[in-house]
Amino acid sequence: MSTKKKALIIAGVVAAVSVLGALTLRGGGEKGAEVSTEAVARRTLVEVVTASGKIEPKRKVDISADISGRVVQVAVEEGQWVDAGALLLRIDPTQFVAATRRAEAAVSQARAREAQSRAQLTKAQADARRAEQLMQTNELVSAADVENARTTAQVAEQELQAARFAVTQAQAALSESRDQLSKTTIVAPMSGRVTRLNIEQGETAVVGTMNNPGSLLLTIADLSVMEAKVEVDETDIPGLTVGDSAAVKVDAFPGQVFPGRVTAIGNSSIQLASGQSADQQSVDYEVVITLDNPPAELRPDLSATAEIVTETRANALSVPILALTVRDAQGKKFRVEDADEKEDGAPAAPAREDEEEIEGVFVVREGKARWVPVRIGIAGDRYFEVVSGLRGGETVVSGSYAAVRELEDEDAVQVPAETEKDKAGEKGKAAAGERRKG
């Protein structure tokens, strides 16, 4: 677990128990600071990553116009179910019908020119053969005349080839015109519900360009499979895997929890908003959670919060989150020089910058706080897993936050009488239970 994540968890717990953090340290001297304690015990810990986002259908199609024109018919309403191929709307086809007719006429004209070129080629080839025969029989035709006839035939052949290309070009233009005409009628590309309708009859549909997005006419979505697309901080991404279980809460459905599983984790970060630099916004990744059996009442774009279970530890040795702190190798605080005593007026700085920060807890033994370094595993909602450093059964200082912050190794501490009384009562109940078993 990263130090940053631990700090965020501790900060959250501290905010939740700010009343305890506001308590002042009572006592002093030989009596020591008044602290609360808790036994190191084994618990089931569940590490959760919380992220917010929106509900989206797994499959949806945003429909925009491929051509510009005035909408003359809107055949659907928002919320209506449509089948694939059903008519959605029509754009005025007048100019596209005219363009198609011009293209058809151009094809006919090109084919006529092709036929004319073919006839000219036939005549030129016949003239060339006749000239060759006359030259061979009675030499009434000169060699130059024969050569001219042959050349004329070759020119006619190339003109026919050009006419054929002209026909192909005209046919391509006709296909393009017909395609443009077909785009005046927009049909449903899939079966689904019309979740957004942004156009009315009489309005103009606009085609988008590179720098100017076109008008979104409507959206069709399949609401049978719904997803929660949430933004997860970069520090939590390494702990997520596809298949992790999640509980999704939707603001519009208070008190309800929708189970689901992680089905996709973004490979690149979410792009920053326009005008924002990288240091103005944290780096987040999109994580997709597919909901199990979503109710029909769910709608796209509803705000949602997901709690993704990344790790579970059964019977894990654990300590309260507030008990964890950092000290140097001797269990002492990292003291700061007094800025008022510095001659150059420089800001305060740690006196031992080369010292490593060690995570640990204070174990209460014989009225004193003993510093014990520990290695931490996963984090639950109130407890950290202890991987090494403790064996279980020890009593650790768990509060207040102010007391834990000020303690050092070998400091005297005192536990409130109420806590001692509760402990004695628990021990008595345990002993009574053992006697009854015996």
C-alpha positions as CSV (number, residue, x, y, z in Angstrom):
1,M,0.0,0.0,0.0
2,S,1.4,3.4,-1.0
3,T,2.2,6.0,1.7
4,K,-0.1,8.5,-0.1
5,K,-3.0,6.1,0.2
6,K,-2.4,5.5,3.9
7,A,-2.2,9.2,4.5
8,L,-5.5,9.7,2.8
9,I,-7.1,6.9,4.8
10,I,-5.8,8.3,8.1
11,A,-6.9,11.8,7.2
12,G,-10.4,10.5,6.5
13,V,-10.6,8.8,9.8
14,V,-9.3,11.8,11.6
15,A,-11.9,14.0,10.0
16,A,-14.6,11.5,11.0
17,V,-13.5,11.6,14.7
18,S,-12.6,15.3,14.8
19,V,-14.2,15.5,18.2
20,L,-11.7,13.1,19.6
21,G,-8.9,14.9,17.9
22,A,-9.9,18.1,19.6
23,L,-9.4,16.7,23.1
24,T,-6.4,18.2,24.8
25,L,-3.9,16.0,26.5
26,R,-4.6,15.9,30.2
27,G,-2.2,15.0,33.0
28,G,1.5,15.1,32.6
29,G,4.7,14.5,34.3
30,E,4.7,11.1,35.9
31,K,1.0,10.5,35.3
32,G,1.5,10.8,31.5
33,A,-1.0,11.6,28.8
34,E,-4.5,10.2,28.9
35,V,-5.1,7.9,26.0
36,S,-7.6,5.4,24.7
37,T,-6.5,1.8,23.9
38,E,-7.6,-1.2,21.9
39,A,-6.4,-4.7,21.8
40,V,-4.7,-6.1,18.7
41,A,-7.0,-8.7,17.4
42,R,-7.9,-10.7,14.3
43,R,-10.7,-9.4,12.1
44,T,-12.1,-9.8,8.6
45,L,-10.8,-6.8,6.6
46,V,-12.2,-5.6,3.3
47,E,-10.3,-3.1,1.3
48,V,-12.5,-0.8,-0.8
49,V,-11.8,1.7,-3.5
50,T,-14.5,4.4,-3.7
51,A,-15.1,6.3,-6.9
52,S,-17.9,8.4,-8.5
53,G,-19.3,8.6,-12.0
54,K,-22.4,8.1,-14.0
55,I,-24.8,5.3,-15.1
56,E,-24.5,4.5,-18.8
57,P,-26.0,1.8,-21.1
58,K,-23.4,-0.7,-22.3
59,R,-24.5,-0.2,-25.9
60,K,-25.8,3.1,-27.3
61,V,-25.7,4.9,-30.6
62,D,-25.5,8.7,-31.0
63,I,-27.1,9.5,-34.4
64,S,-25.9,12.6,-36.3
65,A,-26.7,13.8,-39.8
66,D,-24.4,12.9,-42.6
67,I,-25.9,15.6,-44.8
68,S,-27.2,19.1,-44.0
69,G,-30.9,19.9,-44.6
70,R,-34.2,20.8,-43.0
71,V,-35.9,18.0,-41.1
72,V,-39.4,17.4,-42.7
73,Q,-40.5,14.5,-40.5
74,V,-39.7,13.1,-37.1
75,A,-41.2,9.7,-36.7
76,V,-40.3,8.9,-33.1
77,E,-40.7,10.4,-29.6
78,E,-38.2,10.4,-26.7
79,G,-38.7,7.3,-24.6
80,Q,-40.1,5.3,-27.5
81,W,-38.9,1.7,-28.2
82,V,-37.8,1.2,-31.8
83,D,-36.7,-1.9,-33.8
84,A,-33.7,-2.0,-36.0
85,G,-34.5,-0.5,-39.4
86,A,-37.4,1.5,-38.2
87,L,-37.9,5.0,-39.6
88,L,-36.5,7.8,-37.3
89,L,-36.7,11.0,-39.3
90,R,-36.4,12.4,-42.8
91,I,-34.5,15.4,-44.2
92,D,-35.8,17.4,-47.1
93,P,-34.6,15.4,-50.2
94,T,-35.5,18.0,-52.9
95,Q,-31.9,19.0,-53.8
96,F,-30.6,15.5,-53.6
97,V,-33.4,14.2,-55.9
98,A,-32.4,16.8,-58.4
99,A,-28.7,15.9,-58.1
100,T,-29.5,12.2,-58.6
101,R,-31.5,13.0,-61.8
102,R,-28.6,15.1,-63.1
103,A,-26.2,12.2,-62.4
104,E,-28.6,9.8,-64.2
105,A,-28.6,12.1,-67.3
106,A,-24.9,12.3,-67.2
107,V,-24.6,8.5,-67.3
108,S,-26.9,8.3,-70.3
109,Q,-24.9,11.0,-72.1
110,A,-21.7,9.2,-71.4
111,R,-23.1,6.0,-72.7
112,A,-24.2,7.7,-75.9
113,R,-20.7,9.1,-76.4
114,E,-19.3,5.6,-75.9
115,A,-21.6,4.3,-78.6
116,Q,-20.6,7.1,-80.9
117,S,-16.9,6.4,-80.3
118,R,-17.5,2.7,-80.9
119,A,-19.1,3.5,-84.3
120,Q,-16.2,5.8,-85.2
121,L,-13.7,3.1,-84.3
122,T,-15.5,0.6,-86.5
123,K,-15.5,3.0,-89.5
124,A,-11.8,3.9,-89.0
125,Q,-10.8,0.2,-88.8
126,A,-12.7,-0.6,-92.0
127,D,-11.1,2.4,-93.8
128,A,-7.7,1.2,-92.8
129,R,-8.3,-2.4,-94.1
130,R,-9.7,-1.0,-97.4
131,A,-6.6,1.2,-97.9
132,E,-4.3,-1.8,-97.2
133,Q,-6.1,-3.9,-99.8
134,L,-6.0,-1.2,-102.5
135,M,-2.3,-0.7,-102.0
136,Q,-1.7,-4.4,-102.4
137,T,-3.8,-4.9,-105.6
138,N,-3.3,-2.0,-107.9
139,E,-1.2,0.5,-106.0
140,L,-3.8,3.2,-106.4
141,V,-3.3,4.2,-102.7
142,S,0.0,5.5,-101.5
143,A,1.8,4.2,-98.4
144,A,1.2,7.5,-96.7
145,D,-2.6,7.2,-97.2
146,V,-2.5,3.7,-95.6
147,E,-0.5,5.0,-92.7
148,N,-3.0,7.8,-92.1
149,A,-5.8,5.4,-92.1
150,R,-4.1,3.2,-89.5
151,T,-3.4,6.2,-87.3
152,T,-7.1,7.3,-87.5
153,A,-8.1,3.8,-86.4
154,Q,-5.8,4.0,-83.4
155,V,-7.1,7.4,-82.4
156,A,-10.7,6.2,-82.6
157,E,-9.7,3.2,-80.4
158,Q,-8.3,5.5,-77.7
159,E,-11.4,7.8,-77.9
160,L,-13.6,4.7,-77.3
161,Q,-11.5,3.9,-74.2
162,A,-11.9,7.5,-73.0
163,A,-15.6,7.2,-73.5
164,R,-15.8,4.0,-71.4
165,F,-13.9,5.8,-68.6
166,A,-16.4,8.6,-68.8
167,V,-19.2,6.2,-68.4
168,T,-17.5,4.7,-65.3
169,Q,-17.0,8.2,-63.9
170,A,-20.6,9.1,-64.5
171,Q,-21.8,5.9,-62.8
172,A,-19.7,6.7,-59.8
173,A,-21.2,10.1,-59.5
174,L,-24.6,8.6,-59.8
175,S,-23.9,6.2,-57.0
176,E,-22.7,9.1,-54.8
177,S,-25.8,11.0,-55.5
178,R,-28.0,8.1,-54.7
179,D,-26.1,7.5,-51.5
180,Q,-26.6,11.2,-50.5
181,L,-30.3,10.8,-51.3
182,S,-30.6,7.7,-49.1
183,K,-29.1,9.6,-46.2
184,T,-32.1,11.9,-46.1
185,T,-34.0,9.0,-44.6
186,I,-32.5,8.0,-41.2
187,V,-33.4,4.6,-39.8
188,A,-32.6,2.9,-36.4
189,P,-29.2,1.1,-36.6
190,M,-30.2,-1.1,-33.6
191,S,-33.2,-2.0,-31.5
192,G,-33.5,0.1,-28.3
193,R,-35.1,3.0,-26.6
194,V,-34.8,6.6,-27.8
195,T,-33.1,8.1,-24.7
196,R,-32.4,11.5,-26.3
197,L,-34.2,13.5,-29.0
198,N,-32.6,16.8,-29.9
199,I,-34.3,17.7,-33.1
200,E,-37.8,18.9,-34.1
201,Q,-39.6,19.0,-37.4
202,G,-38.6,22.2,-39.3
203,E,-35.1,22.5,-37.7
204,T,-31.9,22.1,-39.7
205,A,-29.6,19.2,-39.3
206,V,-25.9,20.3,-39.4
207,V,-23.0,18.2,-40.5
208,G,-20.0,18.3,-38.2
209,T,-16.5,19.3,-39.2
210,M,-13.1,18.8,-37.7
211,N,-13.4,22.0,-35.5
212,N,-17.1,22.2,-35.3
213,P,-19.1,19.1,-34.1
214,G,-22.3,18.5,-35.9
215,S,-25.7,18.4,-34.3
216,L,-26.6,15.3,-32.3
217,L,-30.1,14.3,-33.6
218,L,-31.0,11.5,-31.2
219,T,-29.6,8.6,-29.1
220,I,-30.8,5.0,-29.1
221,A,-29.7,2.8,-26.2
222,D,-30.1,-0.8,-25.1
223,L,-31.1,-0.4,-21.4
224,S,-31.1,-4.1,-20.7
225,V,-27.4,-4.0,-19.8
226,M,-26.3,-1.0,-17.7
227,E,-22.9,0.1,-16.5
228,A,-21.4,2.5,-14.0
229,K,-18.5,4.4,-15.5
230,V,-16.5,5.8,-12.6
231,E,-13.3,7.8,-12.3
232,V,-10.6,6.1,-10.2
233,D,-7.5,7.9,-8.9
234,E,-4.2,6.7,-10.3
235,T,-3.0,5.5,-6.9
236,D,-5.9,3.0,-6.7
237,I,-5.6,1.6,-10.3
238,P,-2.8,-1.0,-9.6
239,G,-5.0,-2.7,-7.0
240,L,-8.0,-3.2,-9.4
241,T,-8.5,-6.2,-11.5
242,V,-11.3,-7.2,-13.9
243,G,-13.8,-9.2,-12.1
244,D,-13.6,-7.3,-8.7
245,S,-17.0,-7.1,-7.1
246,A,-18.6,-3.7,-6.5
247,A,-21.6,-2.1,-4.8
248,V,-23.0,0.8,-6.7
249,K,-25.2,3.5,-5.1
250,V,-27.3,5.8,-7.3
251,D,-28.3,9.2,-6.0
252,A,-31.7,8.9,-7.5
253,F,-32.4,5.6,-5.6
254,P,-31.5,6.4,-2.0
255,G,-31.1,3.3,0.3
256,Q,-30.6,0.9,-2.6
257,V,-27.4,-0.8,-3.5
258,F,-26.8,-2.3,-7.0
259,P,-24.3,-5.2,-7.1
260,G,-21.9,-5.4,-10.1
261,R,-18.4,-6.4,-11.3
262,V,-15.5,-4.6,-12.9
263,T,-15.6,-5.4,-16.6
264,A,-13.1,-2.9,-18.0
265,I,-10.2,-0.7,-16.7
266,G,-8.9,2.2,-18.8
267,N,-5.5,1.9,-20.3
268,S,-5.0,5.6,-20.6
269,S,-6.0,8.4,-18.3
270,I,-9.1,10.6,-18.7
271,Q,-8.2,13.6,-20.8
272,L,-8.0,16.9,-18.9
273,A,-10.7,19.4,-19.5
274,S,-10.0,22.2,-21.9
275,G,-7.9,25.0,-20.4
276,Q,-6.7,22.9,-17.4
277,S,-3.1,22.0,-16.9
278,A,-1.8,18.7,-15.5
279,D,-1.1,20.2,-12.1
280,Q,-4.7,21.6,-11.7
281,Q,-6.3,18.2,-11.8
282,S,-5.5,14.7,-10.5
283,V,-4.9,11.9,-12.9
284,D,-7.9,9.6,-13.1
285,Y,-8.7,6.4,-15.1
286,E,-12.1,5.3,-16.2
287,V,-13.3,2.0,-14.7
288,V,-16.5,0.3,-16.0
289,I,-18.7,-1.7,-13.7
290,T,-21.4,-3.8,-15.2
291,L,-24.5,-4.0,-13.0
292,D,-26.2,-7.3,-12.2
293,N,-29.9,-7.4,-13.1
294,P,-30.4,-3.6,-13.3
295,P,-34.0,-2.4,-12.7
296,A,-35.9,-1.0,-15.6
297,E,-36.2,2.4,-13.8
298,L,-32.4,3.1,-14.2
299,R,-31.7,5.9,-16.7
300,P,-28.5,7.0,-18.4
301,D,-26.5,9.8,-16.9
302,L,-27.7,9.2,-13.3
303,S,-25.0,10.1,-10.7
304,A,-23.5,7.0,-9.0
305,T,-20.9,6.1,-6.4
306,A,-19.2,2.7,-6.5
307,E,-17.4,0.9,-3.8
308,I,-15.1,-1.7,-5.4
309,V,-13.8,-4.5,-3.2
310,T,-10.1,-5.0,-4.2
311,E,-9.0,-7.3,-1.4
312,T,-10.5,-9.3,1.5
313,R,-8.6,-10.7,4.4
314,A,-10.3,-13.2,6.8
315,N,-8.9,-13.6,10.3
316,A,-6.3,-10.8,9.7
317,L,-4.3,-9.4,12.6
318,S,-5.2,-5.7,12.7
319,V,-4.8,-2.4,14.5
320,P,-7.0,0.7,14.5
321,I,-6.2,3.2,11.7
322,L,-5.7,6.0,14.3
323,A,-3.0,3.9,16.1
324,L,-0.6,3.9,13.1
325,T,1.9,6.8,13.0
326,V,5.5,7.4,11.9
327,R,8.6,7.9,14.0
328,D,12.4,7.6,13.6
329,A,14.3,4.4,14.4
330,Q,14.3,5.3,18.2
331,G,10.6,6.0,18.3
332,K,11.1,9.8,18.5
333,K,9.2,12.4,16.6
334,F,10.8,14.2,13.7
335,R,11.4,17.5,15.4
336,V,11.5,20.8,13.5
337,E,13.9,23.6,14.1
338,D,12.4,26.8,15.4
339,A,12.2,29.3,12.6
340,D,12.4,32.2,15.0
341,E,15.9,31.1,16.1
342,K,17.3,30.9,12.6
343,E,19.4,33.9,11.8
344,D,18.5,34.1,8.1
345,G,14.8,33.8,8.8
346,A,14.5,30.6,6.7
347,P,11.4,28.4,7.2
348,A,11.6,25.5,9.6
349,A,13.0,22.2,8.4
350,P,13.4,18.7,9.9
351,A,16.4,18.4,12.1
352,R,17.3,15.0,10.7
353,E,16.4,15.0,7.0
354,D,18.4,11.8,6.4
355,E,16.3,9.8,8.9
356,E,13.9,7.3,7.4
357,E,10.2,7.5,8.5
358,I,9.2,4.2,10.1
359,E,5.5,3.2,10.5
360,G,4.5,1.7,13.8
361,V,2.3,1.8,16.8
362,F,2.6,2.4,20.6
363,V,2.1,-0.7,22.7
364,V,1.1,0.0,26.4
365,R,3.3,-1.9,28.8
366,E,3.5,-1.2,32.5
367,G,2.0,2.3,32.1
368,K,4.3,3.3,29.3
369,A,4.0,3.6,25.5
370,R,6.5,1.4,23.8
371,W,7.3,2.1,20.2
372,V,6.9,-1.0,17.9
373,P,7.6,-0.7,14.2
374,V,5.1,-2.7,12.1
375,R,4.5,-3.5,8.4
376,I,1.0,-2.8,7.1
377,G,-1.0,-4.7,4.5
378,I,-4.5,-3.8,3.3
379,A,-6.8,-1.2,4.9
380,G,-10.4,-1.7,6.0
381,D,-12.8,1.0,6.9
382,R,-11.4,1.3,10.5
383,Y,-8.4,-1.0,10.7
384,F,-5.1,-1.7,9.1
385,E,-3.9,-5.3,8.5
386,V,-0.6,-6.0,10.4
387,V,1.8,-8.1,8.3
388,S,4.6,-8.1,10.8
389,G,5.7,-6.5,14.1
390,L,2.8,-7.7,16.4
391,R,1.6,-11.2,17.4
392,G,-1.9,-10.3,18.7
393,G,-3.2,-9.6,22.1
394,E,-1.1,-6.5,22.7
395,T,-2.8,-3.3,23.8
396,V,-2.1,-0.4,21.5
397,V,-2.7,3.4,21.9
398,S,-5.7,4.1,19.6
399,G,-6.5,7.7,20.4
400,S,-6.9,10.5,20.7
401,Y,-5.3,11.7,17.5
402,A,-3.5,14.5,19.4
403,A,-2.2,12.0,21.9
404,V,-0.8,9.6,19.2
405,R,0.8,12.5,17.4
406,E,2.7,13.7,20.5
407,L,3.8,10.3,22.0
408,E,7.4,9.1,22.0
409,D,8.9,5.8,23.1
410,E,8.9,5.3,26.8
411,D,6.4,8.1,27.5
412,A,4.1,7.5,30.5
413,V,0.4,7.1,29.6
414,Q,-2.8,6.7,31.6
415,V,-5.9,4.9,30.5
416,P,-9.3,6.4,31.6
417,A,-11.0,4.5,34.5
418,E,-14.0,3.8,32.3
419,T,-11.8,1.9,29.8
420,E,-10.2,-0.1,32.6
421,K,-13.6,-0.9,34.1
422,D,-14.8,-2.1,30.7
423,K,-11.8,-4.3,30.3
424,A,-12.3,-5.8,33.7
425,G,-15.9,-6.5,32.9
426,E,-15.0,-8.2,29.7
427,K,-12.4,-10.3,31.5
428,G,-14.9,-11.2,34.1
429,K,-17.5,-12.3,31.5
430,A,-14.8,-14.3,29.7
431,A,-13.8,-16.0,33.0
432,A,-17.4,-16.8,33.8
433,G,-17.9,-18.3,30.4
434,E,-14.9,-20.5,30.9
435,R,-16.2,-21.7,34.3
436,R,-19.6,-22.5,32.8
437,K,-17.9,-24.5,30.1
438,G,-15.9,-26.4,32.7
